[in-house]
């Protein structure tokens, strides 16, 4: 049974297809990159995941590395997340000591895989995968023209898979619980759970896990924002949903989101919000 995992960074590209394309590309070397740039306003789910469950992410990176034939994984860490680095490095060191990284991972002959951390400089645009690759190559973080795509020609000219932090974490959960478990959550076209960073005018802000297909109204009820006037979804580039549309769903067929949910209560002047959104 195929699990149907799609990228949790916002674009929703089928994860398995991305892996297959990279694995099939002829090359002497391949790279697996975890995108933890997370620069959208209102997004903090990846930070929470890395803080609380770094092994879920590193294990998912290792699984993806094995699937595509990579020997190196790179965690691209947002510039403002420097406080997480020591904790993450400690987790990586422990994994090496336990044989979960390095030469012959878990005794698997021919599978040599390690992970290093690349600390970004804070540029918002580096959340886009080709700009992220440019940054890692020491150049200004600007998006590349495509094609070719990173799965063909990516980091240092080699096939490269760039997966979101949450995508890597769900990879680990799927291997532990099975594809049927993942398919049993969400909708037919949008299977599985989704992490949402909920902030703004709610009484219970935080990171929430919901099955895809959940309505915006249900999210507001769970987080204490039932009286909201509008909700900004997916940061600066996403829609601002008015109260009349709160029955819309978080799914790849409707509100495809990177997980950022900013709630504006009844006291907000929405003209002021529109003029000053990036300062909220």
C-alpha positions in Angstrom: 0.0 0.0 0.0 1.4 3.4 -1.0 1.2 5.9 1.9 0.6 8.9 -0.4 2.9 11.2 1.5 3.2 14.6 -0.1 5.6 17.4 0.9 4.6 19.3 4.0 6.4 22.5 3.1 3.5 23.9 1.1 4.0 22.7 -2.5 2.7 19.2 -1.8 4.8 17.3 -4.4 4.6 13.5 -4.0 7.5 12.5 -1.8 7.9 9.0 -3.3 8.0 10.4 -6.8 10.7 12.9 -5.9 12.8 10.1 -4.3 12.4 7.9 -7.4 13.4 10.6 -9.8 16.6 11.4 -7.8 17.4 7.7 -7.4 17.1 7.1 -11.1 19.2 10.1 -12.2 22.7 8.9 -13.2 25.3 10.4 -10.9 28.3 9.5 -8.8 26.8 11.2 -5.7 23.4 12.3 -4.4 22.3 14.6 -1.6 19.4 14.6 0.8 18.6 18.1 2.2 16.1 18.8 5.0 14.7 22.3 4.6 14.4 23.8 8.0 14.6 27.4 6.8 10.9 28.1 7.9 10.8 31.8 7.3 7.1 32.4 6.7 5.4 34.7 9.1 3.5 32.6 11.7 5.4 29.4 11.0 7.1 27.6 13.9 6.1 23.9 13.6 9.5 22.9 12.2 11.2 24.6 15.1 9.1 22.7 17.6 9.7 19.4 15.9 13.4 19.9 15.9 13.4 21.0 19.5 11.2 18.2 20.8 11.7 15.3 18.4 15.0 15.7 16.5 15.4 12.0 16.1 12.1 11.8 14.1 13.7 14.2 11.6 17.1 12.6 11.5 15.7 9.1 11.1 13.5 10.3 8.3 16.5 11.9 6.6 18.4 8.6 6.9 15.5 6.6 5.4 15.3 9.0 2.5 19.1 8.9 2.1 18.9 5.1 1.8 16.0 5.3 -0.7 17.8 7.6 -3.1 21.3 6.3 -2.6 22.7 9.3 -0.9 25.7 9.3 1.4 25.3 12.7 2.9 22.3 14.5 4.5 22.3 18.2 5.3 19.9 20.0 7.6 19.6 23.5 6.4 18.8 25.4 9.6 17.1 28.8 9.7 19.4 31.6 10.7 17.3 32.5 13.7 17.3 28.9 15.0 20.9 29.0 16.2 19.8 28.2 19.7 18.8 24.7 18.5 22.2 23.8 17.0 24.0 22.4 20.1 21.0 20.2 20.9 20.9 19.0 17.3 24.6 18.3 17.2 24.3 16.3 20.4 21.6 14.2 18.9 23.7 13.6 15.8 26.7 12.5 17.9 24.6 10.1 19.8 23.2 8.6 16.6 26.7 8.1 15.3 27.7 6.4 18.5 24.7 4.1 18.2 25.5 3.1 14.6 22.5 5.0 13.2 24.8 7.3 11.2 28.3 6.9 9.7 29.9 3.8 8.0 27.6 0.8 7.5 24.5 2.2 9.1 23.0 -0.5 11.4 25.4 -2.9 9.8 24.0 -2.5 6.3 26.9 -3.1 3.9 27.3 -0.3 1.4 25.1 2.1 3.2 27.3 4.9 4.5 25.3 8.0 5.5 26.0 11.0 7.8 24.2 14.3 8.5 25.7 17.7 8.9 24.1 21.0 9.7 24.3 24.1 7.5 23.3 27.3 9.3 21.5 29.7 7.0 22.0 33.5 7.2 18.3 34.3 7.6 17.2 35.2 4.0 13.5 34.6 3.6 13.9 33.5 -0.1 16.1 30.6 1.0 13.0 28.7 1.9 12.6 28.0 -1.8 14.6 24.9 -2.6 16.8 26.2 -5.4 17.6 29.4 -3.5 18.5 27.2 -0.6 20.9 25.2 -2.7 22.5 28.3 -4.1 23.1 29.4 -0.5 24.7 26.1 0.4 27.1 26.5 -2.5 28.3 29.9 -1.1 26.4 32.1 -3.5 23.6 34.6 -3.0 20.3 32.8 -2.2 18.3 33.4 -5.4 16.0 30.9 -7.1 17.3 29.1 -10.1 15.5 28.7 -13.4 13.9 25.3 -13.8 14.3 22.9 -15.5 16.6 21.3 -14.6 15.1 20.4 -11.3 17.2 19.7 -8.2 16.4 15.9 -8.5 18.4 16.1 -11.7 21.0 18.8 -11.1 21.0 20.1 -7.5 23.7 20.7 -4.9 27.2 20.7 -6.6 25.5 19.6 -9.8 24.4 16.3 -8.3 20.8 14.9 -7.9 19.4 16.4 -4.7 16.2 15.8 -2.8 15.0 18.7 -0.6 12.3 17.6 1.9 10.6 19.8 4.5 11.3 19.1 8.2 7.8 17.8 8.8 8.0 15.5 5.7 11.1 13.9 7.1 9.4 13.4 10.5 6.3 11.8 8.9 8.6 9.4 7.0 9.8 8.0 10.3 6.3 7.6 11.6 5.1 5.9 8.4 7.9 3.3 8.6 7.1 2.7 12.2 3.3 2.5 11.9 2.7 1.5 8.3 1.3 3.0 5.1 -2.2 1.8 5.9 -2.1 3.8 9.2 -1.1 7.0 7.3 -3.7 6.4 4.6 -6.4 5.9 7.3 -6.1 9.6 8.2 -7.0 12.6 6.1 -8.8 12.4 2.8 -8.4 10.3 -0.3 -6.5 13.0 -2.1 -4.8 14.4 1.0 -3.8 11.5 3.2 -2.2 11.7 6.6 -2.0 14.3 9.4 -0.7 17.8 9.2 1.1 20.1 11.8 -0.3 23.6 12.0 1.4 26.6 13.7 -1.5 28.5 15.2 -0.9 32.0 16.5 -2.6 35.4 16.7 -5.9 36.2 18.4 -6.5 32.7 19.9 -6.6 31.7 23.6 -4.5 28.5 23.0 -1.8 29.2 20.4 0.7 26.5 19.6 1.5 23.6 17.3 -1.4 21.3 16.6 -1.7 18.0 14.7 -4.9 17.6 12.7 -5.8 15.1 9.9 -5.8 16.8 6.5 -9.4 17.6 5.6 -10.0 19.4 8.8 -12.0 22.6 8.4 -10.7 26.0 9.4 -13.7 26.3 11.7 -12.7 23.1 13.5 -9.1 24.4 13.9 -10.4 27.7 15.4 -12.7 25.8 17.8 -9.8 23.7 19.1 -7.5 26.7 19.5 -9.9 29.2 21.0 -10.4 31.5 18.1 -14.1 30.9 17.3 -14.8 34.7 17.1 -12.1 35.3 14.4 -12.7 37.9 11.7 -10.2 36.3 9.3 -7.3 33.9 9.2 -4.1 34.3 7.2 -3.0 30.9 5.9 0.5 29.9 4.6 2.2 33.2 5.5 2.9 36.2 3.2 2.1 34.3 0.0 -1.1 32.6 1.2 -4.7 33.7 1.3 -6.5 35.6 4.0 -9.7 33.7 4.6 -12.7 35.6 5.8 -15.2 34.3 8.4 -17.7 33.5 5.6 -15.3 30.8 4.3 -14.3 29.1 7.6 -15.7 25.8 6.3 -12.9 25.5 3.8 -10.5 22.6 4.6 -6.7 22.3 5.1 -6.0 19.9 2.2 -4.1 19.8 -1.0 -7.3 20.3 -2.9 -8.3 23.4 -1.0 -6.1 25.3 1.6 -2.8 23.9 0.8 -0.6 25.3 3.6 2.9 25.3 4.9 1.4 25.1 8.4 1.3 28.8 9.2 -2.1 29.9 10.6 -2.4 33.5 11.9 -5.8 34.4 13.4 -7.2 37.9 13.4 -9.9 38.5 16.0 -13.0 40.8 15.8 -11.1 43.8 17.2 -8.6 43.8 14.3 -8.8 46.5 11.6 -8.2 44.4 8.5 -7.1 47.4 6.4 -4.3 47.9 9.0 -3.5 44.2 8.8 -3.2 44.4 5.1 -0.9 47.4 5.2 1.4 46.0 7.9 1.0 42.2 7.7 4.7 41.4 7.8 5.2 43.2 11.1 2.6 41.0 12.9 
